[in-house]
Amino acid sequence: MLKSELIERSPIRIFEKSIHGGLGRGNLGVVTARKGVGKTACLAHIAIDKMLRGKKVLHISFHDDPHHVESWYRLVFDELARTYHLEQASDIFQELIQHRLIIHFRGKSVSFEKIQSSIRNIEGGAHFSPEVIIVDGYDFEHITKATMAGWKQFAVDQDSAIWFAAVMHRENLQLDAQGVPAPVNLFTDFFAVIIMLNPVHDYIDMQLLKDHDSMEPERIRLKLDPKTMLLQNHRV
């Protein structure tokens, strides 16, 4: 399969259709799940699709291992290439990573102001203007609504769509009246799209909790395969 065919047949097309064309520049989205369920893989899948289309992606990581993010991109891409029999996969991957910039912050206590300043300095020096920003490993337990308002304004100022990965409480799952889990439910108003990953039998269900102005969205017909960590069509 050629790269253009992969783009056309990608499950991300279903995903974008489900949320009315995508997250959109200037908006915040979040994928929430318990630790280890597949948040990074899901966001890497979204990012790789953008990169295949020649769009720039900035990935901000707060994980302890700075190589954690790179390994997920490689794993997801290799599975895509194998599953879809992608021609010239190695050359395409080298092309892709030219469209990606990874910033790693050590420790989760770094302030939003420092994050914002670092991003702008690095982007300016590298002349890198991302359409999508991924924020992976961010600590939602210890931030305020004022901080989230800052992220929202940052998305507008950068003219970027910003996707977060948020860890749900493992032992005490707390859902609000609209089914949004803690701690994300403290910031529902700031997010245009909220997705919860829910392990069910032999797959991980993508549950759409908020779709822009709707808190009663239609179901996303996608699932995440826990073995390959690829998004797949889901007819059930």
N, C-alpha and C positions, 0 to 999 in steps of 0.2 A: 504494500500500500504506500502511496505517496503521501507526503506531509499534508497537502491540500485535502486529500480524502480523509485523513485522520481528523483534521479540523472539522470537516463537514459532518462526520459520523460520531464525533465525540459526545459522550453523555452530558458534557457541559452544555450542549445545545438544549437539552431537555431541562437542565437546571436553570439556564437563563430564561427559558420560556416560562418556567414555573414562577419566577419572581419578576415577571413583566419586563424582560430584556436584560436583567442583571441588577447588581447593586447600584451602579451609577456613580459617577464622579461626585465628590462632595458628601457622600453618605458613609455611614458606619454600618458594618455587618458583623455578626458574631456566630461562631460555631462553638457550641458548648457540649461537654460530655465529661464523664468521669475520666480520671487519669488513665492513659494508655489505650483509649478506645479508638482513636484515629483522627483526632483533630488536625494534627500537623499534616498527615497524609492527605486529608480532604482538602486542606488549603493549598498544599503543594500541587494537587491535581488542578485546582482552579488557576493557580499561578502558571503552571506549565502550559495550559491552554492559551493563556494570554501571551506568553512568550513565543509559542508556536505561531501566533499571529503578528509577531514583531513588536509587541507592546512591552514596555519596561516594567519590571516588578522590583520593589524594594522589600526585603524580608528582614524584619527586626526580631531578633531572638533574645530571650532572657534565660535560655536553658544553660545549665552548667557546662555542658560540652559544646564548644563552638562548632564542632563538626557534625553535630546532631542534625542540623537543617540540611547541610549539603548531602548527607547520606540519604535523607528522605527524598530529596529531589531526584537523586540518582536511582533509588529503588523504584519510585513511581514511574519515572521515564522508562527505565528498563522493562518494567512490566507492560507499559503501554506499547513499547516497541515490539515486544514478544507477542502480546495478545493480538495486535493488529498487523503483525508482519511488516513493520515499517522498514522501508528501504533506506539505506544509507543512514542508519540510526546513529552511528558514532559521530558522523559529520554534523548531523542535525543537533545532537546534544551539545557539541562544541559551539555551534551557532547560538543555541538557546541561552547558554550561560553568559553570553555577551550582553543579554538583555536583563540580567539579574544582578542585584547588588544585595549583599548580606551584611547587616550591622549587628554585632553581638555586644550586649551589655552584661557585665558581670554583676550579679546581685539584683534583687527585685525591688530594692528600696530607692533606686535612682528616680529623681524627680521628673515630672513631665516636661518641665522647662529645660532640663538638661538633655532629655531625649530629643525634644524639638530642635534645640540648638545644634546638637550633634548631627541630626539628619540634614539640616539645612547646610551646615558646613561641608559635610561629605558630598552631598548632592551638588553643591556649588563647585567644589573642587573637581568632581568627576564629570560635571556637565550632564547630570543624570536626572531626568524628570520622569518619575514613575506614574503610570496610569493606575496601578494597584499597589497598595502597601499592605503587607501582612505583618501583624503584631502577634508574636507567638510566645506564650509563656508569661503573659502579663498578669500581674497580681491584682485581681479584682476585689480581693478581700480587704485591701487597705487603701482604696482610693475614694475620692469624693465625687459628688455630682458636678462640682466645679471643674474637676480634672477631666471628666467626660465631656463637659461643654467645651473645654479646651481642645480635646481631640476632634470634636465635631467641627470647630472653627478651623482647625489645622487641615482637616480634609477639604474644606471649602477653599482655604487659602492655597493649598497645594494642587487643587483641582484633581484630586485622587479619590478613588474608592479605597476605604480602609477596612480590612477584615481582621477581626480579633479571634484568637482561640482562648476560651475560658474554661477552667476546670470547675465542674460541679462538686458540691459536697459529696464525699464518698459514702460516709456512714449515715448521714441524716439528710436525705433528699427532700428539699423544701420547695414546693411548687406554689406559685400564687394562684389566684382565681382564674387566670388565663393560661395556666399550665407552664409558665416560664420559671425555670429553676433558679434558686439562689446560687451565687450572688448576682447573676445577670439581671434578675428581676428588679434590682434596685435602679437599673439604668435603662429600662425598656424604652422609655421615651426618646433616648438618644440614638437607638438603633433602627435603621430602616428595615433590616432583615435579621431574624433570629432563627437559628437552626439548632436543634438538639439531636445528637447522635445517640441512638438507643439500641443496644445489643439485643437481638431477637433470634433465638435458635442459632442458625449457622450464618447469619448475616447481621449487618449493622444498619438499622433503618435511619433514614434521614427525615426527621420530623420538622416540618416548617411551622414555626410558631408565630412568626410575624412576617408579613409580606407588605412592606411599605405602609400603607394606611390601613391594612386589614389585619386584625388579630384572629380572624377565622379564615385563614388561607386554604386553598386547595392543597391536596397532598402532592408532594414531590414524588414522581415515579422513578426514584433512584434508590439504590442501596450501596453500601460500602462492603466490599468483600474483605473479611478479616484476614484472609490468607495472602491475597495479592495487594490489598489496600487500594484497589481500583474502584472507582464509581462504575456502577452497572445499571442498565435498565431494570426496573422492578415492576412487574405487571400485577403482583398480588394486591 
